[in-house]
Amino acid sequence: MPISKFYFFIFSLVLASAQQIEIKLKNDLYSKGEWGSYYILNSDGSYNHYFKIVSVDSVHLISNGDIYSKVFVQLFDSIKGLYGVNQVNRQLNYIEDAYPFLQKAFSVSFAKFGNEKVAAIINLNPNFKSHLGGLLGASRDNKGKWITTGEFDLRLENIRNRGNSLDLVWRQPDARSRFINFSYETPNLISLPFGSIFTFHQEFYEKTFFINTNSLFLTVIGPLGQWKIGGKAERSEDLHLNQRFKSKLGVLGLKGDRRNNRWLPYRGSFWEWNLSYGKLNDFIGKAQVAEFYMSIGEYKSLNNSVLFMSLLGKRNWVDNRNLSQSKVIRFGGSKLLRGYHDNQFYADWVFIQSTEWIFGPLDRTQLFLFADIPFTSSLKIMPGYGLGIRQYNGSLSYNISLGFPGRFSDGKIHISFTTDL
């Protein structure tokens, strides 16, 4: 082999090796995602890794004009001070988990200026979902008469273009009972780095009880979504025994949502839990009181269909007391055990495991088979099962299900609709 070809061969090997090392080092820097990272070649051919903290210094927002930019800049301000792409993306995932209207609604790019400053440019297009909905249920009672139940559901999002939301739910499961719930949430409270939630809840059962509950929470974005801490005050009266009680509880909770669609989801997961603890004061005296709530769900792809599994749990407890009528957990009906009447059962605690096998185009129409299995200590309840259909045409969605409480002759029809605003 001529000497020139030999040298060329050796040079090619060295060049290829250097290129491989360069690619490896670039990939290593990319995986670290640190803007201040770099490598320096030593005289002996080795490399030293150097790191200088270069953090996000400012956040700039590009939007379609449907939002008040200052509020959302404050919402994304939590990425300031982070010094790597991976850290920023992790925090952005937490923000998405906390607020569903931000799910897959923004993209981010970075611009480095100087040696120690990085700006984050966020292109934002939120998916707000204001809607008006209702619920209609019909079935026969033990005497063969038809029983009709109803519900009104209003949700307004991005009030005054500030990302605030309002929920109003009114429900009358039967002629003897009424329920109302009002909630107002803001992602930023008076330009402070946390949000707030205020709720008012009232429930009334004729000749049985009524209860009023006021709650106030502060919210922050953290791992797994939106964390909240606050308290609630309750006032209730047993109308049959003419007994009253008041209670004050501290509350800690977490909520996150990674579902792919706000109208007809078929991929992703969601989770929520609340733990409350405090004191109750009634005609006997003072006592400790605790409450627990959880709801989790996940969608799993099965070839051309989807399997949805969820678990809902509730537990109320009062030290050395039986639960009053206003604090027992009532369940049954279209949202808490299909195939049965609304609020047909009550217990100190309950878990309901639901499974749906979903078919169809998924993003527009979903046909499903379902089974709702209740677990509780004081009652033996047969699972509810049946079939149904959900559909969304771009502005109106409806959900119809036919459930059976163990026997085909006792079927219940559950119908709900929602229209975009």
C-alpha positions as CSV (number, residue, x, y, z in Angstrom):
1,M,0.0,0.0,0.0
2,P,1.4,3.4,-1.0
3,I,2.3,5.6,2.0
4,S,-0.1,8.3,0.9
5,K,-3.0,5.9,1.0
6,F,-1.9,4.6,4.4
7,Y,-1.8,8.2,5.8
8,F,-5.2,8.9,4.2
9,F,-6.6,5.7,5.8
10,I,-5.3,6.6,9.3
11,F,-6.6,10.2,8.9
12,S,-10.0,8.9,7.9
13,L,-10.1,6.7,11.1
14,V,-9.1,9.6,13.3
15,L,-11.7,11.9,11.7
16,A,-14.4,9.3,12.0
17,S,-13.5,8.7,15.7
18,A,-13.5,12.4,16.4
19,Q,-16.9,12.8,14.7
20,Q,-18.3,9.9,16.8
21,I,-17.0,11.5,20.0
22,E,-18.4,14.9,18.9
23,I,-21.8,13.3,18.3
24,K,-21.7,11.5,21.6
25,L,-20.8,14.6,23.5
26,K,-23.5,16.6,21.8
27,N,-26.1,14.0,22.6
28,D,-24.9,14.0,26.2
29,L,-25.3,17.8,26.4
30,Y,-28.7,17.5,24.8
31,S,-29.9,14.9,27.3
32,K,-28.7,17.0,30.2
33,G,-30.6,20.0,28.7
34,E,-28.3,22.5,30.6
35,W,-27.7,25.7,28.8
36,G,-24.4,26.3,30.7
37,S,-22.9,22.9,29.9
38,Y,-19.9,22.4,27.7
39,Y,-16.9,20.1,27.2
40,I,-13.2,21.1,26.8
41,L,-10.6,18.9,25.1
42,N,-7.5,18.2,27.2
43,S,-4.0,17.8,25.8
44,D,-4.1,14.1,26.5
45,G,-7.2,13.6,24.4
46,S,-9.7,13.4,27.3
47,Y,-12.7,15.7,27.8
48,N,-13.8,17.6,30.9
49,H,-17.4,18.6,31.5
50,Y,-18.0,22.1,32.8
51,F,-21.2,23.5,34.0
52,K,-22.2,27.1,34.6
53,I,-25.7,28.0,35.9
54,V,-27.6,29.7,33.1
55,S,-31.3,30.0,34.1
56,V,-34.5,31.2,32.6
57,D,-34.4,35.0,33.2
58,S,-37.7,36.1,31.6
59,V,-40.9,34.7,30.1
60,H,-42.6,36.2,27.0
61,L,-46.1,35.2,25.9
62,I,-47.5,35.0,22.3
63,S,-51.3,34.5,22.3
64,N,-54.3,34.9,20.1
65,G,-55.7,37.8,22.1
66,D,-58.4,35.8,24.0
67,I,-56.5,36.1,27.3
68,Y,-55.1,38.8,29.5
69,S,-51.4,38.1,29.0
70,K,-50.2,39.4,32.4
71,V,-52.2,36.7,34.3
72,F,-50.8,33.9,32.2
73,V,-47.2,35.2,32.3
74,Q,-47.6,35.0,36.1
75,L,-48.8,31.4,35.7
76,F,-45.7,30.5,33.7
77,D,-43.4,32.5,36.0
78,S,-42.7,29.3,37.9
79,I,-40.2,28.3,35.2
80,K,-38.0,31.3,36.1
81,G,-34.8,30.3,37.8
82,L,-34.8,26.8,36.2
83,Y,-31.5,26.1,34.5
84,G,-32.2,23.4,32.0
85,V,-34.7,22.3,29.3
86,N,-35.5,19.2,31.2
87,Q,-36.4,21.1,34.4
88,V,-38.5,23.6,32.4
89,N,-40.4,20.8,30.6
90,R,-41.1,19.0,33.9
91,Q,-42.6,22.2,35.3
92,L,-44.6,22.8,32.2
93,N,-46.0,19.3,32.5
94,Y,-47.1,20.2,36.1
95,I,-48.9,23.3,34.7
96,E,-50.7,21.2,32.1
97,D,-51.8,18.7,34.8
98,A,-53.1,21.5,37.0
99,Y,-55.2,23.3,34.3
100,P,-56.9,21.1,31.6
101,F,-57.4,24.2,29.3
102,L,-53.6,24.3,28.9
103,Q,-53.3,20.6,27.9
104,K,-51.4,20.5,24.6
105,A,-52.2,24.2,24.2
106,F,-48.8,25.8,24.0
107,S,-45.3,25.4,22.6
108,V,-42.1,26.8,24.1
109,S,-38.7,27.9,22.6
110,F,-35.7,29.5,24.2
111,A,-33.4,32.4,23.3
112,K,-30.0,32.9,24.9
113,F,-28.7,36.4,25.2
114,G,-25.3,37.2,26.8
115,N,-23.6,34.4,28.7
116,E,-25.9,34.0,31.6
117,K,-29.5,34.8,30.5
118,V,-32.2,32.7,28.7
119,A,-35.6,33.9,27.7
120,A,-38.6,31.5,27.3
121,I,-41.0,32.3,24.5
122,I,-44.4,30.6,24.9
123,N,-46.9,30.4,22.1
124,L,-50.2,29.9,23.9
125,N,-53.6,28.9,22.5
126,P,-55.8,27.7,25.4
127,N,-58.6,25.2,25.0
128,F,-61.3,26.8,27.1
129,K,-64.5,24.8,27.5
130,S,-67.6,26.8,28.6
131,H,-70.7,24.8,28.5
132,L,-74.3,24.5,29.6
133,G,-75.6,21.0,30.3
134,G,-78.3,19.0,31.9
135,L,-79.3,15.5,33.0
136,L,-82.5,13.6,32.7
137,G,-83.3,10.3,34.3
138,A,-86.5,8.2,34.1
139,S,-87.4,4.8,35.7
140,R,-90.3,3.1,37.5
141,D,-90.6,3.0,41.3
142,N,-91.9,0.0,43.3
143,K,-95.5,1.0,42.6
144,G,-94.9,1.2,38.8
145,K,-95.0,5.0,38.6
146,W,-92.4,6.8,36.6
147,I,-89.8,8.9,38.5
148,T,-88.1,11.8,36.8
149,T,-85.0,13.4,38.0
150,G,-83.1,16.5,36.7
151,E,-79.9,18.5,36.8
152,F,-78.6,21.9,35.6
153,D,-74.9,22.3,35.0
154,L,-73.2,25.6,33.9
155,R,-69.5,26.1,33.5
156,L,-67.9,29.4,32.3
157,E,-64.2,29.5,31.6
158,N,-61.8,32.5,30.9
159,I,-64.1,35.0,32.6
160,R,-62.9,38.5,31.6
161,N,-60.0,36.9,29.7
162,R,-58.2,36.1,32.9
163,G,-58.4,32.3,33.0
164,N,-61.0,32.3,35.8
165,S,-63.8,29.7,35.9
166,L,-67.2,29.5,37.4
167,D,-69.2,26.3,38.1
168,L,-72.9,26.2,39.0
169,V,-74.7,22.9,39.5
170,W,-78.3,22.5,40.6
171,R,-79.8,19.0,41.0
172,Q,-83.1,17.6,42.1
173,P,-82.8,13.8,42.3
174,D,-86.5,13.5,43.3
175,A,-89.4,15.7,44.5
176,R,-88.1,15.7,48.1
177,S,-84.5,16.8,47.7
178,R,-82.4,19.6,46.2
179,F,-78.7,20.2,45.8
180,I,-76.8,23.3,44.7
181,N,-73.1,23.8,44.3
182,F,-71.3,27.0,43.3
183,S,-67.5,27.3,42.7
184,Y,-65.3,30.1,41.5
185,E,-61.6,29.6,40.7
186,T,-58.8,32.0,39.7
187,P,-55.3,30.9,38.7
188,N,-53.8,34.1,40.2
189,L,-55.2,35.8,43.3
190,I,-54.6,39.6,43.1
191,S,-51.3,39.2,41.2
192,L,-50.0,36.8,43.8
193,P,-48.0,33.6,42.9
194,F,-50.9,31.3,43.8
195,G,-54.5,30.8,42.9
196,S,-57.7,30.5,44.8
197,I,-61.0,28.5,44.9
198,F,-64.2,29.5,46.7
199,T,-67.1,27.1,46.9
200,F,-70.6,27.2,48.4
201,H,-72.6,23.9,48.8
202,Q,-76.1,23.4,50.0
203,E,-78.1,20.2,50.2
204,F,-81.7,19.7,51.5
205,Y,-83.8,16.6,52.1
206,E,-87.4,17.3,53.0
207,K,-88.2,16.5,56.7
208,T,-84.7,15.0,57.0
209,F,-81.8,17.5,57.0
210,F,-80.2,20.5,55.4
211,I,-76.5,21.4,55.3
212,N,-74.6,24.5,54.2
213,T,-70.8,24.4,53.4
214,N,-68.5,27.3,52.6
215,S,-64.9,26.6,51.5
216,L,-61.8,28.7,50.6
217,F,-58.6,27.2,49.2
218,L,-55.3,28.6,48.0
219,T,-53.7,26.7,45.1
220,V,-50.2,26.2,43.8
221,I,-48.7,24.2,40.9
222,G,-46.5,21.4,42.0
223,P,-45.6,17.8,41.2
224,L,-48.7,15.9,39.7
225,G,-50.7,19.1,39.2
226,Q,-52.6,21.5,41.3
227,W,-52.2,21.4,45.1
228,K,-54.7,23.1,47.3
229,I,-54.8,23.9,51.0
230,G,-57.5,25.7,52.9
231,G,-60.5,25.1,55.0
232,K,-64.3,24.7,55.1
233,A,-67.0,25.6,57.6
234,E,-70.3,23.6,57.8
235,R,-73.6,24.2,59.4
236,S,-76.3,21.5,59.4
237,E,-79.6,20.6,61.1
238,D,-81.4,17.3,61.5
239,L,-85.0,18.2,60.7
240,H,-86.4,15.0,62.1
241,L,-84.6,15.0,65.5
242,N,-84.3,18.8,65.6
243,Q,-80.5,18.6,66.3
244,R,-77.9,21.0,64.9
245,F,-74.1,20.9,64.5
246,K,-71.3,23.1,63.2
247,S,-67.9,22.0,62.1
248,K,-64.6,23.5,60.8
249,L,-62.1,21.5,58.9
250,G,-58.7,22.0,57.3
251,V,-58.3,20.6,53.8
252,L,-55.3,19.4,51.7
253,G,-55.9,18.2,48.2
254,L,-54.4,17.4,44.8
255,K,-55.8,17.4,41.3
256,G,-54.3,16.5,37.9
257,D,-55.6,15.8,34.4
258,R,-53.7,14.3,31.5
259,R,-56.7,13.3,29.3
260,N,-56.3,14.0,25.6
261,N,-59.7,15.5,24.9
262,R,-62.0,17.7,27.1
263,W,-65.1,16.6,25.3
264,L,-64.7,12.9,24.5
265,P,-61.5,11.7,26.1
266,Y,-60.1,8.2,25.1
267,R,-56.5,8.5,26.1
268,G,-54.6,9.6,29.2
269,S,-55.5,9.6,32.9
270,F,-56.8,11.8,35.8
271,W,-56.6,11.9,39.5
272,E,-57.9,13.8,42.5
273,W,-57.9,13.4,46.3
274,N,-58.9,15.5,49.3
275,L,-58.2,14.9,52.9
276,S,-60.1,17.0,55.6
277,Y,-59.7,17.0,59.3
278,G,-61.1,19.2,62.0
279,K,-63.6,19.7,64.9
280,L,-67.4,19.2,65.1
281,N,-69.6,20.8,67.7
282,D,-73.1,19.4,68.3
283,F,-75.7,18.9,71.1
284,I,-73.4,16.4,72.8
285,G,-70.2,18.4,72.7
286,K,-67.0,18.6,70.6
287,A,-65.5,15.7,68.6
288,Q,-62.9,15.1,65.9
289,V,-64.1,14.7,62.3
290,A,-62.3,13.5,59.2
291,E,-63.2,13.1,55.6
292,F,-61.5,11.5,52.6
293,Y,-62.3,11.6,48.8
294,M,-60.4,10.2,45.9
295,S,-61.1,9.7,42.2
296,I,-58.6,8.2,39.6
297,G,-59.1,6.9,36.1
298,E,-57.0,5.8,33.1
299,Y,-57.6,4.9,29.4
300,K,-55.8,1.9,27.9
301,S,-55.7,1.1,24.2
302,L,-56.9,-2.3,23.1
303,N,-56.3,-2.7,19.3
304,N,-59.3,-0.9,17.8
305,S,-61.0,-0.2,21.2
306,V,-60.2,1.4,24.5
307,L,-60.5,0.1,28.1
308,F,-61.4,2.7,30.7
309,M,-60.9,1.9,34.4
310,S,-61.7,4.2,37.3
311,L,-62.0,4.1,41.1
312,L,-64.0,6.5,43.3
313,G,-63.8,6.4,47.0
314,K,-65.4,8.4,49.9
315,R,-65.1,8.1,53.7
316,N,-66.6,10.2,56.5
317,W,-65.8,9.7,60.1
318,V,-66.7,11.4,63.5
319,D,-65.0,10.3,66.7
320,N,-67.4,8.5,69.1
321,R,-70.5,9.4,66.9
322,N,-72.7,7.9,64.3
323,L,-72.8,10.0,61.2
324,S,-75.7,12.4,61.0
325,Q,-78.1,12.2,58.0
326,S,-76.3,15.1,56.4
327,K,-72.9,13.5,56.5
328,V,-73.6,9.9,55.4
329,I,-72.4,9.3,51.8
330,R,-75.3,9.0,49.3
331,F,-74.6,7.2,46.1
332,G,-76.4,5.6,43.1
333,G,-77.5,6.9,39.8
334,S,-76.0,8.2,36.6
335,K,-72.7,9.4,38.1
336,L,-72.3,7.2,41.2
337,L,-73.5,3.7,40.2
338,R,-75.5,3.4,37.0
339,G,-78.5,1.2,36.9
340,Y,-79.9,2.5,40.3
341,H,-81.9,5.6,41.4
342,D,-80.0,8.7,42.2
343,N,-78.9,8.6,45.9
344,Q,-80.6,5.3,46.4
345,F,-78.0,4.1,49.0
346,Y,-76.1,5.6,51.9
347,A,-73.1,4.5,54.0
348,D,-70.2,5.7,56.0
349,W,-67.8,4.8,53.2
350,V,-68.0,3.5,49.7
351,F,-65.6,2.6,46.8
352,I,-67.0,2.2,43.3
353,Q,-64.8,0.6,40.6
354,S,-66.0,1.3,37.1
355,T,-64.9,-0.3,33.8
356,E,-65.9,0.7,30.3
357,W,-65.1,-1.1,27.0
358,I,-65.3,1.7,24.4
359,F,-65.6,1.3,20.6
360,G,-66.1,3.7,17.7
361,P,-64.4,6.7,16.1
362,L,-63.7,7.8,19.7
363,D,-63.2,11.5,19.1
364,R,-66.8,11.9,17.8
365,T,-68.8,8.8,18.8
366,Q,-68.2,6.3,21.6
367,L,-70.2,3.1,22.0
368,F,-69.5,1.4,25.4
369,L,-70.3,-1.5,27.7
370,F,-69.9,-0.7,31.4
371,A,-69.8,-2.3,34.8
372,D,-70.0,-0.4,38.1
373,I,-69.0,-2.4,41.2
374,P,-69.7,-0.9,44.6
375,F,-67.8,-1.8,47.8
376,T,-69.1,-0.8,51.2
377,S,-69.2,-2.4,54.7
378,S,-72.9,-2.0,55.6
379,L,-74.7,-3.0,52.3
380,K,-74.7,-5.8,49.8
381,I,-75.3,-4.2,46.4
382,M,-75.3,-5.9,43.1
383,P,-73.0,-4.3,40.4
384,G,-74.6,-2.1,37.8
385,Y,-74.0,-2.9,34.2
386,G,-75.2,-2.0,30.8
387,L,-74.4,-0.2,27.6
388,G,-74.5,3.3,26.2
389,I,-73.4,5.9,23.6
390,R,-71.6,9.3,23.8
391,Q,-71.4,11.7,20.9
392,Y,-70.0,15.1,20.2
393,N,-70.7,17.0,17.0
394,G,-68.5,20.0,17.6
395,S,-71.0,22.0,19.7
396,L,-73.4,19.6,21.3
397,S,-72.6,16.4,23.2
398,Y,-74.8,13.8,24.8
399,N,-74.4,10.7,26.9
400,I,-77.1,8.0,27.0
401,S,-76.7,4.8,29.0
402,L,-79.0,2.0,29.9
403,G,-78.1,0.3,33.2
404,F,-79.3,-2.8,35.0
405,P,-79.0,-3.4,38.8
406,G,-78.5,-7.2,38.5
407,R,-81.8,-7.9,36.6
408,F,-82.9,-6.9,33.1
409,S,-86.4,-6.1,34.2
410,D,-85.2,-3.2,36.4
411,G,-83.3,-1.1,33.9
412,K,-82.7,2.6,34.3
413,I,-82.1,5.1,31.5
414,H,-79.6,7.9,32.2
415,I,-79.4,10.8,29.7
416,S,-77.2,13.9,29.9
417,F,-76.4,16.6,27.4
418,T,-73.9,19.5,27.1
419,T,-73.8,22.4,24.7
420,D,-70.8,24.6,24.1
421,L,-71.1,28.3,25.0
